[in-house]
Amino acid sequence: MRCGTRLMLVVEPSTLRYEDVFHEAELHEDLLERVSALENKLARVTEKLDQGLNVLLQQTRNFSLDQAALTTLLDVLHETKTVDREAYEQLLSKRWQHDSVERNERARHQKLQERIIKGYCGNETSIFKRLINKAFDLLSEGEVVSGIRQLERAAALAPDNLPLNSLLGEHFFRESKRTLAHDYLNRAFHLKPTEPRLCLLLGLACGDEGDAARAKELLGAAIERGGTSYAAHYALGRLFAAEDNWIDALSEFKRALRAQSSPESHYTLGLVYHQLNRDRLAARHLQRCVELDSNYAEALYALGLLHLRAGKRKQAVETFAAARTTGTLNHSCDLAIKRALRSNEAPLMPSLFATIGQAKRLLVSGGDQRLAAALRKDLFTSTPDVLTLMPRPL
């Protein structure tokens, strides 16, 4: 049944059990006919295989010749300085990677599309299927707004569709549309509260909505079920810092550093140690931060303030000069440096939060833009996609 070949059984005639005389010649003739038929079919299959092998060998020779000709041409162009061979190879490698990513994305989209349709349990199957198919067609063509609109219409027909709600929730989270993200992620969470990814995303959304208690609960569940991550521990540290609970904030930021050693991890620890009046440890982490990234203007500015507080004016001036040369230091910090050097009094250290009013809502992603970018980078690169099927990016 697998290969399509007829199964021919050779059986002993029942007369052999009762008769002494049997015409063996008739049996042998029948067997010879069957063997001949099999030999004929085998010969034809062998001939087809030989033809296929010849074609494959010819294609291989042609490919080798084309590659040799292209290599020779590149060598000539490189010698005449018409083409940079190294740049060409880099572009070729990027193109291969891009094509591979596109193939993977198409497969991921297809799998997710099938799962969403399969998860529908209502009475409008044809309408729901049409909306989903149209949405993914639009997304594949780059029509993101129209595609998401179709997905939202489909979600109105299927409020209990887990992959669809998860997909929309993460998309709106990426787009920083916090209310919509919270609503769809909350739907998905109630359908599958044990999913670590949903706990993490919903916890971050609740933190930015100002619901610190639920955010802590969800982030703790995300760590317990999905393991440690920079995003989860950093968010918990921010929530404790918003309550001026710097001891617990320090503990969480240390865990975030262990999860991911980065300039941003050392920078946040430097700010927290300063809040705990442990300026020596704060300076150590800020120094490590600028060693990892010499263009981190905020870290250089904070380190200069610590030097100024410690009476190390020369080091403070050098550090402030380095912060200015980065070209990314904001105007208010630049003015603060000028005032500090004139009065020899250090202004306040930078805050994790932009303003007190904004901090009441954006407890996780508010304030320092670089820290918010680091959070998003970890969230969307080192953690699994929604249900391991989320297209990247929509």
BAMAR-233620 format. One record per residue (C-alpha): residue in one letter; residue number from 0; y, x, z; chain. Coordinates in pm, whole numbers. Last residue first. Example, Ala and Ser with C-alpha at 12.3 -4.5 7.8 and 13.67 -1.06 7.14 Angstrom:
BEGIN
> residu num Y X Z chaine
> S 1 -106 1367 714 A
> A 0 -450 1230 780 A
//
This chain:
BEGIN
> residu num Y X Z chaine
> L 393 4148 401 1197 A
> P 392 4098 764 1295 A
> R 391 3820 832 1372 A
> P 390 3586 537 1335 A
> M 389 3433 427 1671 A
> L 388 3056 438 1662 A
> T 387 2947 617 1981 A
> L 386 2987 282 2168 A
> V 385 3359 365 2165 A
> D 384 3371 727 2063 A
> P 383 3240 1002 2291 A
> T 382 3475 1220 2495 A
> S 381 3600 1567 2397 A
> T 380 3826 1472 2108 A
> F 379 4005 1142 2178 A
> L 378 4055 1165 2554 A
> D 377 4113 1538 2563 A
> K 376 4386 1514 2302 A
> R 375 4534 1205 2463 A
> L 374 4569 1378 2799 A
> A 373 4715 1689 2640 A
> A 372 4972 1474 2457 A
> A 371 5073 1306 2786 A
> L 370 5114 1647 2948 A
> R 369 5332 1757 2657 A
> Q 368 5544 1444 2680 A
> D 367 5630 1496 3047 A
> G 366 5716 1159 3202 A
> G 365 5488 862 3151 A
> S 364 5121 876 3052 A
> V 363 4951 803 3384 A
> L 362 5190 608 3610 A
> L 361 5371 453 3316 A
> R 360 5461 135 3502 A
> K 359 5635 227 3826 A
> A 358 5707 570 3681 A
> Q 357 5965 420 3446 A
> G 356 6188 320 3734 A
> I 355 6147 649 3918 A
> T 354 6234 850 3612 A
> A 353 6048 1093 3386 A
> F 352 5741 1152 3601 A
> L 351 5552 1475 3664 A
> S 350 5878 1613 3796 A
> P 349 6057 1937 3711 A
> M 348 6167 2150 4008 A
> L 347 6498 2071 4173 A
> P 346 6789 2303 4115 A
> A 345 6786 2669 4223 A
> E 344 7097 2798 4394 A
> N 343 7253 3124 4269 A
> S 342 7573 2926 4201 A
> R 341 7639 3069 3854 A
> L 340 7272 3133 3772 A
> A 339 7174 2785 3887 A
> R 338 7452 2614 3692 A
> K 337 7353 2791 3369 A
> I 336 6984 2716 3426 A
> A 335 7057 2348 3495 A
> L 334 7250 2325 3168 A
> D 333 6947 2458 2978 A
> C 332 6720 2220 3167 A
> S 331 6936 1924 3063 A
> H 330 6939 2040 2699 A
> N 329 6563 2051 2656 A
> L 328 6377 2379 2614 A
> T 327 6193 2382 2282 A
> G 326 6359 2681 2113 A
> T 325 6114 2922 2273 A
> T 324 6397 3171 2316 A
> R 323 6549 2961 2595 A
> A 322 6237 2980 2813 A
> A 321 6219 3359 2764 A
> A 320 6581 3388 2877 A
> F 319 6500 3179 3186 A
> T 318 6212 3413 3265 A
> E 317 6428 3723 3230 A
> V 316 6704 3572 3448 A
> A 315 6449 3469 3713 A
> Q 314 6291 3813 3715 A
> K 313 6633 3969 3780 A
> R 312 6720 3708 4043 A
> K 311 6410 3756 4254 A
> G 310 6549 3583 4564 A
> A 309 6235 3372 4618 A
> R 308 6421 3056 4516 A
> L 307 6531 3228 4194 A
> H 306 6176 3336 4118 A
> L 305 6056 2979 4178 A
> L 304 6326 2845 3944 A
> G 303 6223 3093 3676 A
> L 302 5861 2975 3704 A
> A 301 5974 2615 3653 A
> Y 300 6173 2710 3338 A
> L 299 5887 2919 3203 A
> A 298 5646 2630 3261 A
> E 297 5880 2386 3086 A
> A 296 5924 2620 2789 A
> Y 295 5554 2677 2718 A
> N 294 5605 2932 2439 A
> S 293 5405 3212 2608 A
> D 292 5097 2992 2616 A
> L 291 4792 3120 2806 A
> E 290 4997 3383 2989 A
> V 289 5266 3118 3042 A
> C 288 5016 2902 3231 A
> R 287 4879 3192 3433 A
> Q 286 5231 3261 3555 A
> L 285 5272 2893 3642 A
> H 284 4947 2904 3837 A
> R 283 5051 3214 4033 A
> A 282 5403 3082 4092 A
> A 281 5264 2764 4250 A
> L 280 5026 2970 4465 A
> R 279 5323 3165 4599 A
> D 278 5535 2852 4622 A
> R 277 5310 2675 4870 A
> N 276 5566 2420 4988 A
> L 275 5323 2129 4923 A
> Q 274 5549 2000 4644 A
> H 273 5543 2352 4500 A
> Y 272 5162 2344 4501 A
> V 271 5179 2019 4304 A
> L 270 5412 2163 4037 A
> G 269 5196 2472 3990 A
> L 268 4882 2259 3971 A
> T 267 5041 2055 3693 A
> Y 266 5126 2373 3500 A
> H 265 4781 2524 3545 A
> S 264 4614 2219 3389 A
> E 263 4875 2204 3108 A
> P 262 4812 2566 3014 A
> S 261 4440 2486 2977 A
> S 260 4116 2529 3170 A
> Q 259 3930 2205 3113 A
> A 258 3685 2043 3356 A
> R 257 3758 2299 3626 A
> L 256 4131 2241 3578 A
> A 255 4082 1864 3604 A
> R 254 3889 1918 3927 A
> K 253 4183 2117 4064 A
> F 252 4416 1837 3951 A
> E 251 4205 1589 4149 A
> S 250 4216 1791 4471 A
> L 249 4589 1856 4437 A
> A 248 4656 1484 4391 A
> D 247 4453 1414 4706 A
> I 246 4677 1649 4904 A
> W 245 4993 1539 4720 A
> N 244 4975 1175 4828 A
> D 243 5333 1106 4721 A
> E 242 5213 766 4591 A
> A 241 5295 863 4231 A
> A 240 5113 1191 4300 A
> F 239 4796 997 4386 A
> L 238 4811 813 4052 A
> R 237 4887 1133 3863 A
> G 236 4590 1309 4019 A
> L 235 4366 1017 3924 A
> A 234 4488 1045 3564 A
> Y 233 4421 1421 3560 A
> H 232 4073 1363 3700 A
> A 231 3984 1105 3433 A
> A 230 4139 1290 3138 A
> Y 229 3992 1629 3231 A
> S 228 3640 1490 3244 A
> T 227 3358 1469 3497 A
> G 226 3048 1268 3427 A
> G 225 2988 939 3249 A
> R 224 2866 709 3524 A
> E 223 3033 852 3834 A
> I 222 3337 981 3648 A
> A 221 3395 646 3473 A
> A 220 3337 459 3800 A
> G 219 3605 669 3970 A
> L 218 3840 598 3682 A
> L 217 3772 225 3715 A
> E 216 3837 213 4089 A
> K 215 4148 431 4063 A
> A 214 4289 209 3787 A
> R 213 4213 -104 3989 A
> A 212 4426 23 4278 A
> A 211 4701 166 4057 A
> D 210 4779 -155 3869 A
> G 209 5113 -32 3727 A
> E 208 5043 -117 3361 A
> D 207 5014 252 3283 A
> G 206 4742 285 3546 A
> C 205 4565 -25 3416 A
> A 204 4553 127 3067 A
> L 203 4413 454 3203 A
> G 202 4145 266 3395 A
> L 201 4067 53 3089 A
> L 200 4011 367 2882 A
> L 199 3793 536 3144 A
> C 198 3586 229 3235 A
> L 197 3535 151 2865 A
> R 196 3408 503 2802 A
> P 195 3176 489 3103 A
> E 194 2999 167 2985 A
> T 193 2857 -5 3296 A
> P 192 3097 -300 3282 A
> K 191 2953 -426 2951 A
> L 190 3081 -773 2856 A
> H 189 3350 -771 3126 A
> F 188 3458 -428 3002 A
> A 187 3489 -550 2642 A
> R 186 3727 -828 2741 A
> N 185 3929 -589 2960 A
> L 184 3947 -342 2672 A
> Y 183 4086 -615 2448 A
> D 182 4354 -724 2697 A
> H 181 4452 -375 2814 A
> A 180 4491 -246 2459 A
> L 179 4706 -546 2368 A
> T 178 4932 -483 2668 A
> R 177 4942 -106 2617 A
> K 176 5037 -81 2254 A
> S 175 5031 300 2271 A
> E 174 4887 322 1916 A
> R 173 4579 503 2046 A
> F 172 4536 231 2308 A
> F 171 4576 -30 2035 A
> H 170 4287 129 1845 A
> E 169 4079 169 2159 A
> G 168 4106 -200 2244 A
> L 167 4047 -313 1886 A
> L 166 3722 -119 1859 A
> S 165 3605 -220 2203 A
> N 164 3673 -586 2127 A
> L 163 3476 -560 1803 A
> P 162 3188 -366 1959 A
> L 161 3149 -621 2241 A
> N 160 3175 -951 2053 A
> D 159 3236 -1207 2330 A
> P 158 3575 -1328 2203 A
> A 157 3417 -1401 1863 A
> L 156 3633 -1636 1656 A
> A 155 3959 -1491 1795 A
> A 154 3805 -1145 1744 A
> A 153 3772 -1220 1371 A
> R 152 4141 -1296 1350 A
> E 151 4213 -973 1537 A
> L 150 3993 -783 1292 A
> Q 149 4188 -931 999 A
> R 148 4515 -817 1157 A
> I 147 4366 -472 1213 A
> G 146 4293 -445 841 A
> S 145 4642 -559 742 A
> V 144 4805 -300 969 A
> V 143 4565 -21 868 A
> E 142 4586 -56 490 A
> G 141 4444 295 431 A
> E 140 4197 185 163 A
> S 139 3901 222 403 A
> L 138 4089 9 653 A
> L 137 4144 -265 395 A
> D 136 3774 -274 304 A
> F 135 3688 -273 674 A
> A 134 3906 -577 733 A
> K 133 3775 -764 428 A
> N 132 3416 -716 544 A
> I 131 3504 -828 897 A
> L 130 3692 -1137 780 A
> R 129 3416 -1239 537 A
> K 128 3150 -1197 804 A
> F 127 3344 -1414 1048 A
> I 126 3397 -1684 787 A
> S 125 3028 -1685 688 A
> T 124 2908 -1685 1049 A
> E 123 3129 -1967 1168 A
> N 122 2883 -2118 1419 A
> G 121 2905 -1844 1680 A
> C 120 2674 -1560 1789 A
> Y 119 2833 -1255 1623 A
> G 118 2675 -926 1729 A
> K 117 2513 -865 1388 A
> I 116 2853 -871 1221 A
> I 115 2992 -615 1466 A
> R 114 2684 -394 1431 A
> E 113 2695 -401 1051 A
> Q 112 3061 -297 1049 A
> L 111 2992 -22 1301 A
> K 110 2717 123 1085 A
> Q 109 2924 104 769 A
> H 108 3227 261 933 A
> R 107 3017 545 1070 A
> A 106 2856 610 731 A
> R 105 3197 613 564 A
> E 104 3330 841 836 A
> N 103 3041 1084 796 A
> R 102 3098 1104 423 A
> E 101 3471 1159 474 A
> V 100 3406 1430 733 A
> S 99 3176 1613 489 A
> D 98 3435 1589 214 A
> H 97 3701 1733 444 A
> Q 96 3470 2015 555 A
> W 95 3394 2105 195 A
> R 94 3764 2096 109 A
> K 93 3851 2314 408 A
> S 92 3593 2571 298 A
> L 91 3736 2573 -54 A
> L 90 4088 2618 80 A
> Q 89 3974 2911 293 A
> E 88 3789 3066 0 A
> Y 87 4098 3034 -219 A
> A 86 4321 3190 47 A
> E 85 4084 3488 71 A
> R 84 4074 3527 -306 A
> D 83 4452 3530 -342 A
> V 82 4502 3444 -706 A
> T 81 4726 3609 -967 A
> K 80 4723 3947 -794 A
> T 79 4573 4111 -1107 A
> E 78 4280 4228 -896 A
> H 77 4243 3879 -744 A
> L 76 4244 3715 -1086 A
> V 75 3972 3954 -1207 A
> D 74 3763 3906 -892 A
> L 73 3808 3528 -911 A
> L 72 3687 3528 -1273 A
> T 71 3382 3734 -1180 A
> T 70 3299 3498 -894 A
> L 69 3341 3197 -1123 A
> A 68 3112 3351 -1387 A
> A 67 2848 3439 -1126 A
> Q 66 2866 3088 -980 A
> D 65 2834 2930 -1322 A
> L 64 2536 3153 -1406 A
> S 63 2366 3071 -1075 A
> F 62 2428 2699 -1127 A
> N 61 2284 2715 -1479 A
> R 60 1977 2896 -1350 A
> T 59 1929 2636 -1075 A
> Q 58 1972 2354 -1326 A
> Q 57 1707 2510 -1547 A
> L 56 1471 2550 -1253 A
> L 55 1519 2185 -1158 A
> V 54 1458 2070 -1516 A
> N 53 1140 2278 -1533 A
> L 52 1023 2141 -1199 A
> G 51 1079 1784 -1317 A
> Q 50 879 1849 -1635 A
> D 49 597 2006 -1437 A
> L 48 594 1711 -1199 A
> K 47 573 1469 -1490 A
> E 46 278 1663 -1636 A
> T 45 101 1665 -1302 A
> V 44 146 1288 -1273 A
> R 43 2 1243 -1623 A
> A 42 -296 1466 -1543 A
> L 41 -361 1277 -1221 A
> K 40 -363 947 -1410 A
> N 39 -618 1080 -1659 A
> E 38 -833 1232 -1388 A
> L 37 -836 901 -1203 A
> A 36 -946 714 -1513 A
> S 35 -1219 968 -1577 A
> V 34 -1343 936 -1220 A
> R 33 -1360 559 -1261 A
> E 32 -1553 579 -1586 A
> L 31 -1787 840 -1442 A
> L 30 -1861 618 -1142 A
> D 29 -1955 324 -1366 A
> E 28 -2185 545 -1574 A
> H 27 -2355 680 -1263 A
> L 26 -2423 329 -1134 A
> E 25 -2574 219 -1468 A
> A 24 -2788 534 -1489 A
> E 23 -2928 471 -1144 A
> H 22 -3112 160 -1264 A
> F 21 -3288 70 -947 A
> V 20 -3658 24 -886 A
> D 19 -3790 -10 -535 A
> E 18 -3609 -331 -471 A
> Y 17 -3498 -473 -137 A
> R 16 -3235 -238 8 A
> L 15 -3135 -104 -330 A
> T 14 -3062 -459 -442 A
> S 13 -2751 -463 -215 A
> P 12 -2571 -230 -455 A
> E 11 -2425 78 -280 A
> V 10 -2051 66 -273 A
> V 9 -1783 270 -451 A
> L 8 -1447 136 -335 A
> M 7 -1144 148 -563 A
> L 6 -805 137 -385 A
> R 5 -534 77 -637 A
> T 4 -242 317 -605 A
> G 3 95 174 -500 A
> C 2 192 471 -280 A
> R 1 235 296 53 A
> M 0 0 0 0 A
//
